[in-house]
């Protein structure tokens, strides 16, 4: 019976280690959106700049651990309405990203006319 308790304890320790590794793992998170209202769209862009960088007019890439990912997901709904479209992709595993073009050109292109 002592053997089973030791195995249970080892399993519990392993699960704690897995959870700890998951929390520290970095993910590529891609956020794309189509927001109708100019002010909401500008607020969304400012919000997302706190997590990553703009790669297209309505697309951001972020490298986030699980804690920041959860924060992003918890807060992002504050910046959209029912008429908007939003997708968040959390990419894991072996992936490859290739990019062409000047990202800085897109980064400074947001403005609002009142």
GUKOL-166398 format. One record per atom (N, C-alpha, C, O): x, y, z; residue in three letters; chain; residue number from 1. Coordinates in nm, 4 decimals. Layout:
BEGIN
{site {X; Y; Z}; ALA; A; NUM}
...
END
This chain:
BEGIN
{site {0.0812; -0.1190; 0.0000}; UNK; A; 1}
{site {0.0000; 0.0000; 0.0000}; UNK; A; 1}
{site {0.0853; 0.1250; 0.0000}; UNK; A; 1}
{site {0.0474; 0.2242; -0.0624}; UNK; A; 1}
{site {0.1990; 0.1240; 0.0676}; UNK; A; 2}
{site {0.2888; 0.2382; 0.0678}; UNK; A; 2}
{site {0.3334; 0.2731; -0.0727}; UNK; A; 2}
{site {0.3579; 0.3894; -0.1046}; UNK; A; 2}
{site {0.3435; 0.1709; -0.1562}; UNK; A; 3}
{site {0.3843; 0.1908; -0.2946}; UNK; A; 3}
{site {0.2850; 0.2775; -0.3712}; UNK; A; 3}
{site {0.3242; 0.3648; -0.4487}; UNK; A; 3}
{site {0.1556; 0.2527; -0.3486}; UNK; A; 4}
{site {0.0527; 0.3316; -0.4162}; UNK; A; 4}
{site {0.0568; 0.4775; -0.3729}; UNK; A; 4}
{site {0.0412; 0.5673; -0.4555}; UNK; A; 4}
{site {0.0778; 0.5015; -0.2431}; UNK; A; 5}
{site {0.0869; 0.6392; -0.1941}; UNK; A; 5}
{site {0.2052; 0.7118; -0.2566}; UNK; A; 5}
{site {0.1947; 0.8288; -0.2934}; UNK; A; 5}
{site {0.3174; 0.6420; -0.2682}; UNK; A; 6}
{site {0.4351; 0.7035; -0.3304}; UNK; A; 6}
{site {0.4062; 0.7372; -0.4761}; UNK; A; 6}
{site {0.4425; 0.8448; -0.5235}; UNK; A; 6}
{site {0.3408; 0.6452; -0.5473}; UNK; A; 7}
{site {0.3056; 0.6721; -0.6876}; UNK; A; 7}
{site {0.2082; 0.7886; -0.6985}; UNK; A; 7}
{site {0.2207; 0.8727; -0.7875}; UNK; A; 7}
{site {0.1107; 0.7933; -0.6073}; UNK; A; 8}
{site {0.0154; 0.9048; -0.6087}; UNK; A; 8}
{site {0.0861; 1.0371; -0.5835}; UNK; A; 8}
{site {0.0567; 1.1373; -0.6488}; UNK; A; 8}
{site {0.1798; 1.0374; -0.4882}; UNK; A; 9}
{site {0.2556; 1.1592; -0.4592}; UNK; A; 9}
{site {0.3417; 1.1995; -0.5783}; UNK; A; 9}
{site {0.3494; 1.3174; -0.6128}; UNK; A; 9}
{site {0.4065; 1.1009; -0.6411}; UNK; A; 10}
{site {0.4883; 1.1299; -0.7594}; UNK; A; 10}
{site {0.4019; 1.1858; -0.8719}; UNK; A; 10}
{site {0.4415; 1.2797; -0.9409}; UNK; A; 10}
{site {0.2846; 1.1278; -0.8898}; UNK; A; 11}
{site {0.1934; 1.1752; -0.9943}; UNK; A; 11}
{site {0.1501; 1.3194; -0.9659}; UNK; A; 11}
{site {0.1468; 1.4029; -1.0563}; UNK; A; 11}
{site {0.1172; 1.3473; -0.8406}; UNK; A; 12}
{site {0.0753; 1.4830; -0.8031}; UNK; A; 12}
{site {0.1881; 1.5829; -0.8277}; UNK; A; 12}
{site {0.1637; 1.6937; -0.8755}; UNK; A; 12}
{site {0.3116; 1.5440; -0.7953}; UNK; A; 13}
{site {0.4268; 1.6317; -0.8205}; UNK; A; 13}
{site {0.4453; 1.6538; -0.9699}; UNK; A; 13}
{site {0.4725; 1.7655; -1.0141}; UNK; A; 13}
{site {0.4303; 1.5465; -1.0474}; UNK; A; 14}
{site {0.4425; 1.5594; -1.1934}; UNK; A; 14}
{site {0.3364; 1.6539; -1.2485}; UNK; A; 14}
{site {0.3656; 1.7360; -1.3354}; UNK; A; 14}
{site {0.2145; 1.6431; -1.1990}; UNK; A; 15}
{site {0.1067; 1.7307; -1.2461}; UNK; A; 15}
{site {0.1349; 1.8761; -1.2094}; UNK; A; 15}
{site {0.1076; 1.9666; -1.2883}; UNK; A; 15}
{site {0.1896; 1.8986; -1.0898}; UNK; A; 16}
{site {0.2280; 2.0345; -1.0505}; UNK; A; 16}
{site {0.3340; 2.0892; -1.1447}; UNK; A; 16}
{site {0.3292; 2.2057; -1.1841}; UNK; A; 16}
{site {0.4305; 2.0037; -1.1808}; UNK; A; 17}
{site {0.5356; 2.0456; -1.2735}; UNK; A; 17}
{site {0.4784; 2.0787; -1.4107}; UNK; A; 17}
{site {0.5204; 2.1763; -1.4730}; UNK; A; 17}
{site {0.3841; 1.9997; -1.4582}; UNK; A; 18}
{site {0.3216; 2.0251; -1.5884}; UNK; A; 18}
{site {0.2491; 2.1592; -1.5856}; UNK; A; 18}
{site {0.2612; 2.2384; -1.6791}; UNK; A; 18}
{site {0.1741; 2.1848; -1.4794}; UNK; A; 19}
{site {0.1014; 2.3113; -1.4681}; UNK; A; 19}
{site {0.1977; 2.4290; -1.4622}; UNK; A; 19}
{site {0.1721; 2.5336; -1.5218}; UNK; A; 19}
{site {0.3081; 2.4122; -1.3908}; UNK; A; 20}
{site {0.4088; 2.5187; -1.3812}; UNK; A; 20}
{site {0.4720; 2.5460; -1.5177}; UNK; A; 20}
{site {0.4930; 2.6615; -1.5547}; UNK; A; 20}
{site {0.5016; 2.4416; -1.5910}; UNK; A; 21}
{site {0.5591; 2.4562; -1.7252}; UNK; A; 21}
{site {0.4585; 2.5240; -1.8175}; UNK; A; 21}
{site {0.4958; 2.6112; -1.8959}; UNK; A; 21}
{site {0.3310; 2.4850; -1.8090}; UNK; A; 22}
{site {0.2260; 2.5463; -1.8917}; UNK; A; 22}
{site {0.2170; 2.6958; -1.8661}; UNK; A; 22}
{site {0.2026; 2.7742; -1.9598}; UNK; A; 22}
{site {0.2255; 2.7358; -1.7390}; UNK; A; 23}
{site {0.2154; 2.8777; -1.7041}; UNK; A; 23}
{site {0.3318; 2.9576; -1.7621}; UNK; A; 23}
{site {0.3145; 3.0742; -1.7977}; UNK; A; 23}
{site {0.4490; 2.8972; -1.7719}; UNK; A; 24}
{site {0.5682; 2.9677; -1.8200}; UNK; A; 24}
{site {0.5863; 2.9585; -1.9708}; UNK; A; 24}
{site {0.6618; 3.0370; -2.0281}; UNK; A; 24}
{site {0.5194; 2.8654; -2.0361}; UNK; A; 25}
{site {0.5337; 2.8465; -2.1804}; UNK; A; 25}
{site {0.4885; 2.9721; -2.2534}; UNK; A; 25}
{site {0.3915; 3.0365; -2.2136}; UNK; A; 25}
{site {0.5586; 3.0061; -2.3591}; UNK; A; 26}
{site {0.5234; 3.1221; -2.4412}; UNK; A; 26}
{site {0.4452; 3.0754; -2.5634}; UNK; A; 26}
{site {0.4765; 2.9725; -2.6233}; UNK; A; 26}
{site {0.3447; 3.1515; -2.5988}; UNK; A; 27}
{site {0.2604; 3.1210; -2.7135}; UNK; A; 27}
{site {0.2628; 3.2376; -2.8108}; UNK; A; 27}
{site {0.2732; 3.3535; -2.7704}; UNK; A; 27}
{site {0.2532; 3.2061; -2.9388}; UNK; A; 28}
{site {0.2278; 3.3093; -3.0380}; UNK; A; 28}
{site {0.0765; 3.3266; -3.0433}; UNK; A; 28}
{site {0.0032; 3.2325; -3.0738}; UNK; A; 28}
{site {0.0312; 3.4462; -3.0135}; UNK; A; 29}
{site {-0.1112; 3.4764; -3.0134}; UNK; A; 29}
{site {-0.1365; 3.5784; -3.1242}; UNK; A; 29}
{site {-0.0730; 3.6838; -3.1289}; UNK; A; 29}
{site {-0.2295; 3.5459; -3.2125}; UNK; A; 30}
{site {-0.2651; 3.6345; -3.3231}; UNK; A; 30}
{site {-0.4071; 3.6847; -3.2986}; UNK; A; 30}
{site {-0.4993; 3.6060; -3.2771}; UNK; A; 30}
{site {-0.4231; 3.8165; -3.3020}; UNK; A; 31}
{site {-0.5540; 3.8789; -3.2829}; UNK; A; 31}
{site {-0.5898; 3.9530; -3.4108}; UNK; A; 31}
{site {-0.5151; 4.0394; -3.4568}; UNK; A; 31}
{site {-0.7050; 3.9182; -3.4676}; UNK; A; 32}
{site {-0.7534; 3.9896; -3.5861}; UNK; A; 32}
{site {-0.8931; 4.0422; -3.5556}; UNK; A; 32}
{site {-0.9712; 3.9785; -3.4849}; UNK; A; 32}
{site {-0.9222; 4.1581; -3.6097}; UNK; A; 33}
{site {-1.0505; 4.2188; -3.5778}; UNK; A; 33}
{site {-1.1010; 4.3056; -3.6919}; UNK; A; 33}
{site {-1.0244; 4.3552; -3.7746}; UNK; A; 33}
{site {-1.2326; 4.3221; -3.6932}; UNK; A; 34}
{site {-1.3010; 4.4136; -3.7837}; UNK; A; 34}
{site {-1.3983; 4.4910; -3.6963}; UNK; A; 34}
{site {-1.5076; 4.4434; -3.6655}; UNK; A; 34}
{site {-1.3575; 4.6105; -3.6569}; UNK; A; 35}
{site {-1.4366; 4.6928; -3.5660}; UNK; A; 35}
{site {-1.4929; 4.8110; -3.6440}; UNK; A; 35}
{site {-1.4186; 4.8873; -3.7058}; UNK; A; 35}
{site {-1.6236; 4.8250; -3.6402}; UNK; A; 36}
{site {-1.6947; 4.9230; -3.7217}; UNK; A; 36}
{site {-1.6653; 5.0666; -3.6776}; UNK; A; 36}
{site {-1.6385; 5.1527; -3.7614}; UNK; A; 36}
{site {-1.6701; 5.0923; -3.5498}; UNK; A; 37}
{site {-1.6568; 5.2275; -3.4959}; UNK; A; 37}
{site {-1.5097; 5.2700; -3.4875}; UNK; A; 37}
{site {-1.4267; 5.1961; -3.4345}; UNK; A; 37}
{site {-1.4774; 5.3890; -3.5398}; UNK; A; 38}
{site {-1.3391; 5.4377; -3.5415}; UNK; A; 38}
{site {-1.2798; 5.4489; -3.4016}; UNK; A; 38}
{site {-1.1659; 5.4078; -3.3793}; UNK; A; 38}
{site {-1.3546; 5.5034; -3.3085}; UNK; A; 39}
{site {-1.3018; 5.5209; -3.1715}; UNK; A; 39}
{site {-1.2762; 5.3873; -3.1040}; UNK; A; 39}
{site {-1.1729; 5.3699; -3.0394}; UNK; A; 39}
{site {-1.3681; 5.2927; -3.1176}; UNK; A; 40}
{site {-1.3473; 5.1597; -3.0585}; UNK; A; 40}
{site {-1.2281; 5.0909; -3.1232}; UNK; A; 40}
{site {-1.1492; 5.0250; -3.0555}; UNK; A; 40}
{site {-1.2152; 5.1064; -3.2557}; UNK; A; 41}
{site {-1.1028; 5.0455; -3.3267}; UNK; A; 41}
{site {-0.9703; 5.1030; -3.2767}; UNK; A; 41}
{site {-0.8741; 5.0287; -3.2573}; UNK; A; 41}
{site {-0.9648; 5.2335; -3.2558}; UNK; A; 42}
{site {-0.8438; 5.2975; -3.2043}; UNK; A; 42}
{site {-0.8128; 5.2499; -3.0622}; UNK; A; 42}
{site {-0.6971; 5.2242; -3.0289}; UNK; A; 42}
{site {-0.9164; 5.2383; -2.9788}; UNK; A; 43}
{site {-0.8970; 5.1885; -2.8420}; UNK; A; 43}
{site {-0.8461; 5.0445; -2.8428}; UNK; A; 43}
{site {-0.7595; 5.0083; -2.7631}; UNK; A; 43}
{site {-0.9004; 4.9620; -2.9339}; UNK; A; 44}
{site {-0.8544; 4.8233; -2.9447}; UNK; A; 44}
{site {-0.7068; 4.8193; -2.9824}; UNK; A; 44}
{site {-0.6296; 4.7438; -2.9235}; UNK; A; 44}
{site {-0.6677; 4.8999; -3.0799}; UNK; A; 45}
{site {-0.5277; 4.9018; -3.1227}; UNK; A; 45}
{site {-0.4367; 4.9434; -3.0074}; UNK; A; 45}
{site {-0.3312; 4.8833; -2.9873}; UNK; A; 45}
{site {-0.4759; 5.0443; -2.9325}; UNK; A; 46}
{site {-0.3947; 5.0881; -2.8177}; UNK; A; 46}
{site {-0.3859; 4.9777; -2.7124}; UNK; A; 46}
{site {-0.2795; 4.9539; -2.6554}; UNK; A; 46}
{site {-0.4975; 4.9110; -2.6872}; UNK; A; 47}
{site {-0.4993; 4.8005; -2.5915}; UNK; A; 47}
{site {-0.4042; 4.6893; -2.6359}; UNK; A; 47}
{site {-0.3245; 4.6400; -2.5561}; UNK; A; 47}
{site {-0.4126; 4.6503; -2.7621}; UNK; A; 48}
{site {-0.3314; 4.5393; -2.8122}; UNK; A; 48}
{site {-0.1831; 4.5739; -2.8188}; UNK; A; 48}
{site {-0.0990; 4.4846; -2.8077}; UNK; A; 48}
{site {-0.1490; 4.7015; -2.8365}; UNK; A; 49}
{site {-0.0077; 4.7415; -2.8359}; UNK; A; 49}
{site {0.0577; 4.7107; -2.7017}; UNK; A; 49}
{site {0.1798; 4.6965; -2.6940}; UNK; A; 49}
{site {-0.0221; 4.7002; -2.5965}; UNK; A; 50}
{site {0.0301; 4.6631; -2.4657}; UNK; A; 50}
{site {0.0681; 4.5159; -2.4559}; UNK; A; 50}
{site {0.1337; 4.4749; -2.3600}; UNK; A; 50}
{site {0.0274; 4.4363; -2.5541}; UNK; A; 51}
{site {0.0546; 4.2931; -2.5535}; UNK; A; 51}
{site {0.1479; 4.2491; -2.6655}; UNK; A; 51}
{site {0.2190; 4.1495; -2.6515}; UNK; A; 51}
{site {0.1482; 4.3224; -2.7765}; UNK; A; 52}
{site {0.2265; 4.2778; -2.8915}; UNK; A; 52}
{site {0.2470; 4.3894; -2.9906}; UNK; A; 52}
{site {0.2532; 4.5066; -2.9534}; UNK; A; 52}
{site {0.2576; 4.3531; -3.1172}; UNK; A; 53}
{site {0.2833; 4.4531; -3.2199}; UNK; A; 53}
{site {0.1938; 4.4288; -3.3405}; UNK; A; 53}
{site {0.1543; 4.3162; -3.3709}; UNK; A; 53}
{site {0.1639; 4.5385; -3.4073}; UNK; A; 54}
{site {0.0748; 4.5337; -3.5232}; UNK; A; 54}
{site {0.1514; 4.4804; -3.6433}; UNK; A; 54}
{site {0.2630; 4.5242; -3.6713}; UNK; A; 54}
{site {0.0906; 4.3851; -3.7142}; UNK; A; 55}
{site {0.1509; 4.3313; -3.8362}; UNK; A; 55}
{site {0.0690; 4.3673; -3.9594}; UNK; A; 55}
{site {0.1202; 4.3629; -4.0713}; UNK; A; 55}
{site {-0.0569; 4.4026; -3.9402}; UNK; A; 56}
{site {-0.1422; 4.4566; -4.0458}; UNK; A; 56}
{site {-0.2402; 4.5516; -3.9786}; UNK; A; 56}
{site {-0.2433; 4.5613; -3.8559}; UNK; A; 56}
{site {-0.3192; 4.6208; -4.0571}; UNK; A; 57}
{site {-0.4078; 4.7235; -4.0008}; UNK; A; 57}
{site {-0.4936; 4.6718; -3.8847}; UNK; A; 57}
{site {-0.5096; 4.7421; -3.7849}; UNK; A; 57}
{site {-0.5468; 4.5548; -3.8954}; UNK; A; 58}
{site {-0.6337; 4.4998; -3.7908}; UNK; A; 58}
{site {-0.5857; 4.3631; -3.7456}; UNK; A; 58}
{site {-0.6655; 4.2724; -3.7220}; UNK; A; 58}
{site {-0.4541; 4.3494; -3.7337}; UNK; A; 59}
{site {-0.3949; 4.2215; -3.6930}; UNK; A; 59}
{site {-0.2722; 4.2464; -3.6062}; UNK; A; 59}
{site {-0.1817; 4.3206; -3.6443}; UNK; A; 59}
{site {-0.2706; 4.1838; -3.4898}; UNK; A; 60}
{site {-0.1584; 4.1948; -3.3971}; UNK; A; 60}
{site {-0.1022; 4.0563; -3.3688}; UNK; A; 60}
{site {-0.1759; 3.9578; -3.3643}; UNK; A; 60}
{site {0.0284; 4.0501; -3.3498}; UNK; A; 61}
{site {0.0955; 3.9291; -3.3028}; UNK; A; 61}
{site {0.1516; 3.9571; -3.1647}; UNK; A; 61}
{site {0.2079; 4.0637; -3.1394}; UNK; A; 61}
{site {0.1356; 3.8601; -3.0757}; UNK; A; 62}
{site {0.1808; 3.8748; -2.9378}; UNK; A; 62}
{site {0.2519; 3.7462; -2.8958}; UNK; A; 62}
{site {0.2093; 3.6367; -2.9327}; UNK; A; 62}
{site {0.3583; 3.7589; -2.8201}; UNK; A; 63}
{site {0.4238; 3.6441; -2.7573}; UNK; A; 63}
{site {0.3888; 3.6523; -2.6093}; UNK; A; 63}
{site {0.4367; 3.7408; -2.5384}; UNK; A; 63}
{site {0.3049; 3.5596; -2.5630}; UNK; A; 64}
{site {0.2497; 3.5686; -2.4284}; UNK; A; 64}
{site {0.2641; 3.4381; -2.3524}; UNK; A; 64}
{site {0.2559; 3.3298; -2.4103}; UNK; A; 64}
{site {0.2858; 3.4498; -2.2214}; UNK; A; 65}
{site {0.2743; 3.3322; -2.1363}; UNK; A; 65}
{site {0.1263; 3.3161; -2.1006}; UNK; A; 65}
{site {0.0438; 3.3997; -2.1376}; UNK; A; 65}
{site {0.0936; 3.2110; -2.0301}; UNK; A; 66}
{site {-0.0468; 3.1818; -2.0021}; UNK; A; 66}
{site {-0.1124; 3.2925; -1.9194}; UNK; A; 66}
{site {-0.2293; 3.3247; -1.9407}; UNK; A; 66}
{site {-0.0392; 3.3497; -1.8270}; UNK; A; 67}
{site {-0.0938; 3.4559; -1.7432}; UNK; A; 67}
{site {-0.1340; 3.5778; -1.8268}; UNK; A; 67}
{site {-0.2434; 3.6314; -1.8092}; UNK; A; 67}
{site {-0.0474; 3.6210; -1.9163}; UNK; A; 68}
{site {-0.0792; 3.7356; -2.0021}; UNK; A; 68}
{site {-0.1882; 3.7014; -2.1027}; UNK; A; 68}
{site {-0.2712; 3.7860; -2.1361}; UNK; A; 68}
{site {-0.1881; 3.5777; -2.1509}; UNK; A; 69}
{site {-0.2938; 3.5348; -2.2431}; UNK; A; 69}
{site {-0.4307; 3.5441; -2.1751}; UNK; A; 69}
{site {-0.5265; 3.5945; -2.2337}; UNK; A; 69}
{site {-0.4387; 3.4954; -2.0518}; UNK; A; 70}
{site {-0.5653; 3.5016; -1.9779}; UNK; A; 70}
{site {-0.6076; 3.6465; -1.9552}; UNK; A; 70}
{site {-0.7259; 3.6793; -1.9646}; UNK; A; 70}
{site {-0.5110; 3.7329; -1.9255}; UNK; A; 71}
{site {-0.5403; 3.8751; -1.9067}; UNK; A; 71}
{site {-0.5954; 3.9356; -2.0362}; UNK; A; 71}
{site {-0.6934; 4.0101; -2.0335}; UNK; A; 71}
{site {-0.5330; 3.9038; -2.1478}; UNK; A; 72}
{site {-0.5802; 3.9513; -2.2783}; UNK; A; 72}
{site {-0.7245; 3.9073; -2.3021}; UNK; A; 72}
{site {-0.8097; 3.9888; -2.3374}; UNK; A; 72}
{site {-0.7511; 3.7798; -2.2829}; UNK; A; 73}
{site {-0.8846; 3.7242; -2.3069}; UNK; A; 73}
{site {-0.9876; 3.7859; -2.2124}; UNK; A; 73}
{site {-1.0994; 3.8167; -2.2537}; UNK; A; 73}
{site {-0.9502; 3.8037; -2.0862}; UNK; A; 74}
{site {-1.0433; 3.8610; -1.9887}; UNK; A; 74}
{site {-1.0809; 4.0050; -2.0215}; UNK; A; 74}
{site {-1.1944; 4.0463; -1.9977}; UNK; A; 74}
{site {-0.9868; 4.0817; -2.0758}; UNK; A; 75}
{site {-1.0097; 4.2247; -2.0964}; UNK; A; 75}
{site {-1.0544; 4.2623; -2.2373}; UNK; A; 75}
{site {-1.1100; 4.3703; -2.2568}; UNK; A; 75}
{site {-1.0318; 4.1772; -2.3344}; UNK; A; 76}
{site {-1.0539; 4.2154; -2.4740}; UNK; A; 76}
{site {-1.2006; 4.2453; -2.5054}; UNK; A; 76}
{site {-1.2300; 4.3269; -2.5928}; UNK; A; 76}
{site {-1.2922; 4.1800; -2.4349}; UNK; A; 77}
{site {-1.4349; 4.2025; -2.4597}; UNK; A; 77}
{site {-1.4777; 4.3449; -2.4264}; UNK; A; 77}
{site {-1.5817; 4.3907; -2.4737}; UNK; A; 77}
{site {-1.3994; 4.4151; -2.3459}; UNK; A; 78}
{site {-1.4309; 4.5536; -2.3110}; UNK; A; 78}
{site {-1.4156; 4.6484; -2.4297}; UNK; A; 78}
{site {-1.4595; 4.7633; -2.4232}; UNK; A; 78}
{site {-1.3542; 4.6017; -2.5370}; UNK; A; 79}
{site {-1.3215; 4.6887; -2.6499}; UNK; A; 79}
{site {-1.4044; 4.6598; -2.7749}; UNK; A; 79}
{site {-1.3803; 4.7191; -2.8801}; UNK; A; 79}
{site {-1.5012; 4.5699; -2.7645}; UNK; A; 80}
{site {-1.5824; 4.5362; -2.8820}; UNK; A; 80}
{site {-1.7312; 4.5468; -2.8490}; UNK; A; 80}
{site {-1.7713; 4.5512; -2.7327}; UNK; A; 80}
{site {-1.8108; 4.5506; -2.9543}; UNK; A; 81}
{site {-1.9563; 4.5477; -2.9379}; UNK; A; 81}
{site {-2.0108; 4.4335; -3.0234}; UNK; A; 81}
{site {-1.9348; 4.3640; -3.0907}; UNK; A; 81}
{site {-2.1404; 4.4150; -3.0205}; UNK; A; 82}
{site {-2.2036; 4.3041; -3.0930}; UNK; A; 82}
{site {-2.1852; 4.3133; -3.2442}; UNK; A; 82}
{site {-2.1883; 4.2110; -3.3126}; UNK; A; 82}
{site {-2.1662; 4.4325; -3.2969}; UNK; A; 83}
{site {-2.1517; 4.4493; -3.4420}; UNK; A; 83}
{site {-2.0091; 4.4245; -3.4912}; UNK; A; 83}
{site {-1.9856; 4.4220; -3.6120}; UNK; A; 83}
{site {-1.9147; 4.4064; -3.4006}; UNK; A; 84}
{site {-1.7746; 4.3859; -3.4363}; UNK; A; 84}
{site {-1.7428; 4.2377; -3.4517}; UNK; A; 84}
{site {-1.8154; 4.1514; -3.4026}; UNK; A; 84}
{site {-1.6338; 4.2108; -3.5202}; UNK; A; 85}
{site {-1.5817; 4.0745; -3.5345}; UNK; A; 85}
{site {-1.4416; 4.0700; -3.4754}; UNK; A; 85}
{site {-1.3624; 4.1623; -3.4944}; UNK; A; 85}
{site {-1.4115; 3.9622; -3.4038}; UNK; A; 86}
{site {-1.2811; 3.9486; -3.3389}; UNK; A; 86}
{site {-1.2454; 3.8009; -3.3316}; UNK; A; 86}
{site {-1.3297; 3.7171; -3.2996}; UNK; A; 86}
{site {-1.1207; 3.7701; -3.3614}; UNK; A; 87}
{site {-1.0701; 3.6328; -3.3462}; UNK; A; 87}
{site {-0.9353; 3.6383; -3.2764}; UNK; A; 87}
{site {-0.8528; 3.7253; -3.3043}; UNK; A; 87}
{site {-0.9139; 3.5437; -3.1849}; UNK; A; 88}
{site {-0.7865; 3.5299; -3.1156}; UNK; A; 88}
{site {-0.7395; 3.3871; -3.1371}; UNK; A; 88}
{site {-0.8098; 3.2919; -3.1032}; UNK; A; 88}
{site {-0.6198; 3.3726; -3.1936}; UNK; A; 89}
{site {-0.5605; 3.2411; -3.2169}; UNK; A; 89}
{site {-0.4409; 3.2248; -3.1238}; UNK; A; 89}
{site {-0.3488; 3.3065; -3.1261}; UNK; A; 89}
{site {-0.4419; 3.1197; -3.0419}; UNK; A; 90}
{site {-0.3257; 3.0853; -2.9595}; UNK; A; 90}
{site {-0.2592; 2.9667; -3.0274}; UNK; A; 90}
{site {-0.3147; 2.8569; -3.0318}; UNK; A; 90}
{site {-0.1408; 2.9899; -3.0800}; UNK; A; 91}
{site {-0.0716; 2.8883; -3.1591}; UNK; A; 91}
{site {0.0329; 2.8184; -3.0740}; UNK; A; 91}
{site {0.1102; 2.8826; -3.0029}; UNK; A; 91}
{site {0.0342; 2.6869; -3.0821}; UNK; A; 92}
{site {0.1273; 2.6070; -3.0036}; UNK; A; 92}
{site {0.1978; 2.5074; -3.0940}; UNK; A; 92}
{site {0.1636; 2.4928; -3.2114}; UNK; A; 92}
{site {0.2954; 2.4398; -3.0383}; UNK; A; 93}
{site {0.3640; 2.3345; -3.1123}; UNK; A; 93}
{site {0.4654; 2.3891; -3.2104}; UNK; A; 93}
{site {0.5059; 2.5051; -3.2032}; UNK; A; 93}
{site {0.5052; 2.3032; -3.3019}; UNK; A; 94}
{site {0.6025; 2.3428; -3.4037}; UNK; A; 94}
{site {0.5329; 2.4267; -3.5087}; UNK; A; 94}
{site {0.4468; 2.3784; -3.5823}; UNK; A; 94}
{site {0.5708; 2.5511; -3.5147}; UNK; A; 95}
{site {0.5111; 2.6384; -3.6146}; UNK; A; 95}
{site {0.6203; 2.7224; -3.6774}; UNK; A; 95}
{site {0.7287; 2.7400; -3.6217}; UNK; A; 95}
{site {0.5893; 2.7723; -3.7921}; UNK; A; 96}
{site {0.6844; 2.8558; -3.8633}; UNK; A; 96}
{site {0.6093; 2.9782; -3.9131}; UNK; A; 96}
{site {0.5017; 2.9666; -3.9718}; UNK; A; 96}
{site {0.6665; 3.0954; -3.8892}; UNK; A; 97}
{site {0.6069; 3.2196; -3.9359}; UNK; A; 97}
{site {0.7039; 3.2841; -4.0329}; UNK; A; 97}
{site {0.8208; 3.3045; -4.0001}; UNK; A; 97}
{site {0.6565; 3.3158; -4.1507}; UNK; A; 98}
{site {0.7369; 3.3873; -4.2495}; UNK; A; 98}
{site {0.6657; 3.5177; -4.2784}; UNK; A; 98}
{site {0.5432; 3.5209; -4.2900}; UNK; A; 98}
{site {0.7415; 3.6249; -4.2901}; UNK; A; 99}
{site {0.6811; 3.7560; -4.3133}; UNK; A; 99}
{site {0.7608; 3.8319; -4.4179}; UNK; A; 99}
{site {0.8833; 3.8217; -4.4252}; UNK; A; 99}
{site {0.6890; 3.9074; -4.4978}; UNK; A; 100}
{site {0.7499; 3.9948; -4.5977}; UNK; A; 100}
{site {0.6886; 4.1327; -4.5807}; UNK; A; 100}
{site {0.5721; 4.1445; -4.5429}; UNK; A; 100}
{site {0.7649; 4.2357; -4.6079}; UNK; A; 101}
{site {0.7122; 4.3717; -4.6017}; UNK; A; 101}
{site {0.7617; 4.4458; -4.4795}; UNK; A; 101}
{site {0.8282; 4.3888; -4.3930}; UNK; A; 101}
{site {0.7284; 4.5738; -4.4733}; UNK; A; 102}
{site {0.7751; 4.6630; -4.3678}; UNK; A; 102}
{site {0.6681; 4.6776; -4.2604}; UNK; A; 102}
{site {0.5668; 4.7441; -4.2825}; UNK; A; 102}
{site {0.6894; 4.6167; -4.1456}; UNK; A; 103}
{site {0.5927; 4.6221; -4.0363}; UNK; A; 103}
{site {0.5794; 4.7644; -3.9828}; UNK; A; 103}
{site {0.4692; 4.8056; -3.9465}; UNK; A; 103}
{site {0.6891; 4.8407; -3.9769}; UNK; A; 104}
{site {0.6829; 4.9769; -3.9239}; UNK; A; 104}
{site {0.5871; 5.0640; -4.0046}; UNK; A; 104}
{site {0.5239; 5.1541; -3.9493}; UNK; A; 104}
{site {0.5760; 5.0382; -4.1330}; UNK; A; 105}
{site {0.4853; 5.1145; -4.2170}; UNK; A; 105}
{site {0.3414; 5.1010; -4.1660}; UNK; A; 105}
{site {0.2659; 5.1982; -4.1690}; UNK; A; 105}
{site {0.3037; 4.9857; -4.1206}; UNK; A; 106}
{site {0.1689; 4.9615; -4.0696}; UNK; A; 106}
{site {0.1544; 5.0195; -3.9294}; UNK; A; 106}
{site {0.0508; 5.0775; -3.8971}; UNK; A; 106}
{site {0.2554; 5.0050; -3.8472}; UNK; A; 107}
{site {0.2499; 5.0411; -3.7058}; UNK; A; 107}
{site {0.2058; 5.1855; -3.6828}; UNK; A; 107}
{site {0.1274; 5.2109; -3.5913}; UNK; A; 107}
{site {0.2530; 5.2794; -3.7617}; UNK; A; 108}
{site {0.2255; 5.4209; -3.7381}; UNK; A; 108}
{site {0.1096; 5.4739; -3.8210}; UNK; A; 108}
{site {0.0949; 5.5954; -3.8340}; UNK; A; 108}
{site {0.0288; 5.3885; -3.8761}; UNK; A; 109}
{site {-0.0724; 5.4296; -3.9723}; UNK; A; 109}
{site {-0.2090; 5.4591; -3.9109}; UNK; A; 109}
{site {-0.2990; 5.5021; -3.9829}; UNK; A; 109}
{site {-0.2282; 5.4374; -3.7797}; UNK; A; 110}
{site {-0.3592; 5.4558; -3.7184}; UNK; A; 110}
{site {-0.3820; 5.6023; -3.6826}; UNK; A; 110}
{site {-0.2972; 5.6647; -3.6188}; UNK; A; 110}
{site {-0.4960; 5.6572; -3.7234}; UNK; A; 111}
{site {-0.5306; 5.7936; -3.6867}; UNK; A; 111}
{site {-0.6817; 5.8048; -3.6786}; UNK; A; 111}
{site {-0.7550; 5.7197; -3.7288}; UNK; A; 111}
{site {-0.7263; 5.9112; -3.6146}; UNK; A; 112}
{site {-0.8691; 5.9338; -3.5955}; UNK; A; 112}
{site {-0.9002; 6.0777; -3.6321}; UNK; A; 112}
{site {-0.8357; 6.1700; -3.5824}; UNK; A; 112}
{site {-0.9985; 6.0974; -3.7188}; UNK; A; 113}
{site {-1.0406; 6.2317; -3.7576}; UNK; A; 113}
{site {-1.1693; 6.2633; -3.6829}; UNK; A; 113}
{site {-1.2673; 6.1894; -3.6926}; UNK; A; 113}
{site {-1.1689; 6.3720; -3.6092}; UNK; A; 114}
{site {-1.2876; 6.4120; -3.5317}; UNK; A; 114}
{site {-1.3641; 6.5205; -3.6035}; UNK; A; 114}
{site {-1.4667; 6.5669; -3.5538}; UNK; A; 114}
END
